[in-house]
Amino acid sequence: MDEKSLEFNLIIKTESDKAAEISGLDIDFDIVKTNTSENNKALLTVWNLNDNLYQTLTEKNDKICIYASYDAEEQILCFRGSIQKIEKRKAPGHADIPVYIELSDGRQAYTNAFMNKNYRGSVTSTAIIKDCISAMGLSTGTMSSKLPERTYDSYKAKGPAHTILQKICRTLGAQFSIQNDLVNIVTPNDEPVEETAFELNIENSMTPRRTGFDETVIQTGFAPHINPNSSVKCNFTEISGLRVVKRVHSFGNNYGKTIITEITV
């Protein structure tokens, strides 16, 4: 597997009128994204964060974006979410002080978005889905072209918006997930897209390994452009052909540890 020898840059930015930025510090990260409706998570350890930035992060409820790049390459968005937990504490055996940050993708949409809408006339499942996404304060990423549609004579949408969305999707045999604050709705009939598929082979990846869930995990270099529901082209003896990504796990740091991405198909 090829490894980048270039300098790895990791930048954390808040989204607000007076955005705060964390750069030039040692940062460990562990990011997990799945194609399920559970919140994606990012765990960060920021070493020696100054008190002003720490206070800013604890007091505000801004969205947090993690960007990465090698040397002078263009920064790529790795994760976008809200702070679930932030804590500063001494680490045994370290003179440096770590700040532990847990980010959750779509957290506010899950905790603060509620609906109380009575569709008294005929309404389609697509219209309800769009209203749920709007109520969650999110945008649509991917909406399957093979998503079936159901028409209701009337419908009472009352409760957490994500719960209503999940119920509608389950009725249609579909599944939704949130990637970087974008709602993606897919069906089991969706096929991988060859035009956008990233090729994984023995030159850029380790030998694939099967898991106990009839899935295959492929370990490659840092691949922030690959997300759940995107397509990859596998070219190995053990597995070949186009596959839809189910899970992406990226981890490492910006001060010496190799950056790894594990892709589950």
C-alpha positions in Angstrom: 0.0 0.0 0.0 1.4 3.4 -1.0 1.9 5.9 1.8 2.1 9.6 1.6 5.4 11.0 2.6 4.2 14.6 2.4 3.3 16.8 5.3 -0.3 16.1 6.5 -2.2 19.2 7.5 -5.3 19.0 9.7 -7.4 22.1 10.4 -10.5 22.5 12.6 -12.8 25.4 11.9 -16.1 26.6 13.4 -18.9 27.9 11.3 -20.0 31.4 12.5 -19.6 35.1 11.7 -16.4 35.1 13.8 -15.1 31.6 12.9 -12.4 30.1 15.1 -9.7 28.0 13.6 -7.3 25.4 15.1 -4.2 24.8 13.0 -0.5 24.1 13.6 -1.3 21.9 16.6 -0.8 18.2 17.1 -4.1 16.5 16.6 -5.2 12.8 16.8 -8.5 11.9 15.0 -10.8 8.9 14.7 -13.7 9.3 12.3 -16.5 6.7 11.7 -19.2 7.1 9.0 -21.9 4.5 8.2 -24.8 4.2 5.9 -27.2 3.8 8.8 -29.4 6.4 10.4 -27.1 6.5 13.5 -25.1 9.7 13.9 -21.6 9.6 12.5 -18.9 10.3 15.1 -15.5 12.0 15.1 -13.2 11.8 18.1 -10.4 14.4 18.3 -7.5 14.9 20.7 -6.1 18.4 20.3 -2.8 18.9 22.2 -2.0 22.2 24.0 -5.1 24.1 22.8 -4.9 27.6 24.1 -7.4 28.7 26.7 -9.2 31.3 24.5 -10.0 28.7 21.8 -11.0 26.1 24.3 -13.4 28.6 26.0 -14.8 29.6 22.6 -15.6 25.9 21.8 -17.2 25.3 25.1 -19.4 28.4 25.0 -20.7 28.3 21.4 -22.9 25.8 19.6 -21.2 26.3 16.2 -20.9 23.5 13.6 -17.4 22.2 13.4 -15.6 21.3 10.2 -12.5 19.1 9.9 -10.4 19.8 6.8 -7.3 17.9 5.7 -4.6 18.2 3.0 -1.2 17.0 2.1 1.4 19.8 1.7 -0.1 22.5 -0.5 -3.0 20.4 -1.9 -6.5 21.8 -1.6 -8.2 21.2 1.7 -10.8 18.4 1.7 -13.8 18.4 4.1 -13.4 15.2 6.3 -16.3 15.7 8.7 -18.9 18.3 9.7 -20.8 18.1 12.9 -21.6 19.6 16.3 -19.8 19.2 19.6 -21.2 16.3 21.6 -18.6 16.6 24.4 -15.5 18.6 25.1 -13.1 18.0 28.0 -9.6 19.1 29.0 -7.6 16.9 31.3 -4.1 15.9 31.9 -2.8 12.7 30.3 -0.7 10.3 32.4 2.9 10.4 31.4 2.4 13.5 29.2 3.6 17.1 29.9 1.4 18.3 27.1 -2.3 18.8 27.9 -4.9 17.2 25.6 -8.4 18.4 24.8 -10.8 15.6 23.9 -13.6 16.6 21.5 -16.4 14.4 20.4 -18.3 15.5 17.3 -21.7 14.2 16.1 -23.0 14.6 12.5 -26.6 15.8 12.6 -26.8 16.0 16.4 -28.9 19.2 16.4 -31.2 17.7 13.8 -31.7 14.7 16.0 -32.2 16.5 19.3 -34.0 19.8 18.4 -36.1 19.0 15.3 -39.7 18.2 15.9 -42.7 18.1 13.6 -46.4 18.6 14.3 -48.0 18.7 10.9 -51.4 17.3 9.8 -51.6 16.6 6.1 -55.4 16.6 5.7 -55.4 16.0 2.0 -53.6 13.6 -0.3 -49.8 13.7 0.3 -46.9 11.7 -1.2 -44.2 10.1 0.8 -41.7 12.2 -1.1 -43.3 15.4 0.1 -43.2 14.2 3.7 -39.6 13.2 3.3 -38.7 16.7 2.0 -40.6 18.3 4.9 -38.7 16.1 7.4 -35.4 17.1 6.0 -36.4 20.8 6.0 -37.5 20.5 9.6 -34.2 19.0 10.5 -32.5 22.1 9.1 -30.5 19.9 6.7 -30.1 19.7 2.9 -30.5 16.7 0.6 -27.3 15.0 -0.6 -28.5 11.9 -2.5 -32.1 10.9 -3.2 -32.3 7.5 -4.9 -33.8 7.6 -8.4 -35.3 4.2 -7.5 -37.1 5.4 -4.4 -40.7 4.2 -4.6 -43.5 6.6 -3.8 -46.5 6.1 -1.7 -49.6 8.3 -1.6 -51.5 8.9 1.7 -55.0 10.1 1.9 -53.9 11.9 5.0 -51.0 11.8 7.4 -50.2 13.0 10.9 -46.5 13.8 11.3 -46.0 14.4 15.0 -42.7 13.8 16.9 -39.0 14.0 16.2 -38.4 14.7 12.5 -35.7 12.0 12.2 -38.1 9.4 13.6 -40.8 10.3 11.1 -38.3 10.2 8.3 -37.1 6.8 9.4 -40.6 5.5 9.5 -41.4 6.7 6.0 -38.2 5.3 4.6 -38.7 2.0 6.3 -42.2 1.8 4.7 -40.6 2.3 1.3 -37.8 -0.2 1.9 -35.3 2.6 1.9 -32.7 3.9 4.3 -31.4 7.3 5.2 -28.1 8.5 6.6 -26.5 11.8 7.3 -23.1 12.6 5.8 -21.6 16.0 6.6 -25.0 17.4 7.4 -26.5 16.1 4.1 -29.3 13.6 4.1 -28.9 10.6 1.8 -31.7 8.3 1.0 -30.9 5.0 -0.8 -32.6 1.7 -1.6 -31.3 -1.8 -1.9 -31.9 -1.6 -5.7 -29.3 1.2 -6.1 -26.3 0.1 -8.2 -22.8 1.4 -7.8 -21.8 4.1 -10.2 -18.7 3.3 -12.2 -18.1 6.8 -13.4 -17.5 8.1 -9.9 -16.0 4.9 -8.4 -12.5 5.1 -6.8 -10.4 2.1 -7.6 -9.0 0.1 -4.8 -6.2 -2.4 -5.7 -3.1 -4.1 -4.3 -1.0 -1.0 -5.2 -3.0 1.4 -2.9 -4.5 -0.9 -0.4 -3.9 -3.9 1.9 -5.2 -7.4 1.2 -9.0 -7.3 1.8 -10.3 -9.2 4.8 -13.8 -10.7 5.3 -15.8 -10.1 8.4 -18.4 -12.2 10.1 -21.2 -10.1 8.6 -20.7 -11.1 5.0 -18.8 -7.9 4.5 -15.3 -7.1 3.3 -12.9 -4.5 4.8 -10.3 -2.9 2.7 -7.6 -0.8 4.3 -6.1 2.0 2.2 -4.5 5.4 2.7 -6.4 8.4 3.8 -9.5 8.8 1.6 -11.7 11.6 2.8 -13.5 11.7 -0.5 -15.0 8.3 0.0 -18.2 8.3 2.1 -20.9 5.6 2.8 -23.2 5.0 -0.2 -20.4 6.1 -2.6 -19.0 3.6 -5.1 -15.6 1.9 -5.3 -14.1 -0.4 -7.8 -12.3 -3.4 -6.2 -9.5 -5.0 -8.1 -8.2 -7.9 -5.9 -8.0 -11.7 -6.2 -10.2 -11.9 -3.1 -12.9 -9.4 -4.3 -13.5 -7.7 -7.6 -16.0 -5.4 -9.3 -18.0 -2.4 -8.3 -19.3 -2.1 -4.7 -21.3 0.3 -2.7 -19.5 1.5 0.5 -21.2 0.7 3.8 -18.8 2.1 6.4 -15.7 4.3 6.4 -13.3 4.5 9.3 -10.4 6.9 9.2 -7.8 7.4 11.9 -4.3 8.7 12.6 -2.7 12.0 13.5 -0.8 14.9 11.9 2.5 14.4 13.7 3.9 11.2 12.5 1.3 8.4 12.5 0.3 6.9 9.2 -3.3 8.0 8.2 -5.5 4.9 7.5 -8.9 4.6 6.0 -10.8 1.3 6.4 -13.6 0.9 3.8 -16.4 -1.7 4.4 -18.3 -3.0 1.4 
